[in-house]
Amino acid sequence: MQLLKLVDVLKILLVSKSHWYKIQEQPDAPKPIRLGPKTVRWYLRDIEQWVQLQAGKDWQK
């Protein structure tokens, strides 16, 4: 079970910080894990699953 910092998530997804925060507003976005008042991480498996979900969507709609 690997936890990722924001900078790691951004590198994996190749998105900007502002775009990531827009993604986080979506109901199917990977949920952050709060470890403290200023410490947030994401599970690698949640990021990978989300990427696969996005790849399977029909973006023509």
C-alpha positions in Angstrom: 0.0 0.0 0.0 1.9 3.0 -1.3 1.0 6.6 -0.5 1.7 9.4 -2.9 2.4 13.0 -2.4 0.7 15.6 -4.6 3.9 16.1 -6.6 4.0 12.4 -7.3 0.3 12.3 -8.4 1.0 15.2 -10.8 4.0 13.5 -12.3 2.0 10.2 -12.9 -1.0 12.0 -14.4 1.0 14.7 -16.3 -1.5 17.4 -15.1 -1.0 20.8 -13.4 -1.9 21.4 -9.8 -4.9 23.5 -10.8 -6.2 20.8 -13.1 -5.8 18.2 -10.4 -7.9 20.3 -8.0 -10.6 20.5 -10.7 -10.5 16.7 -11.0 -10.9 16.4 -7.3 -14.3 18.2 -7.5 -15.6 15.2 -9.5 -17.4 12.5 -7.6 -15.3 9.7 -9.1 -12.0 11.3 -8.3 -9.5 9.5 -6.1 -10.2 10.4 -2.4 -7.3 12.0 -0.5 -6.0 10.5 2.8 -5.6 13.2 5.4 -2.7 12.4 7.7 -2.6 15.7 9.4 -3.7 19.3 9.1 -1.3 20.0 6.3 -0.5 16.5 5.1 -2.5 14.8 2.3 -1.7 11.6 0.4 -3.3 9.4 -2.2 -3.1 5.6 -2.5 -1.3 4.6 -5.7 -3.8 1.9 -6.4 -6.7 4.5 -6.3 -4.8 6.7 -8.8 -4.2 3.7 -11.1 -7.8 2.6 -10.9 -9.0 6.1 -11.7 -6.7 6.3 -14.7 -8.2 3.0 -16.0 -11.7 4.2 -15.4 -11.0 7.4 -17.4 -9.4 5.4 -20.2 -12.6 3.3 -20.5 -15.0 6.3 -20.7 -16.7 7.4 -24.0 -15.6 11.0 -24.3 -17.7 11.6 -27.4 -20.9 12.1 -25.3 
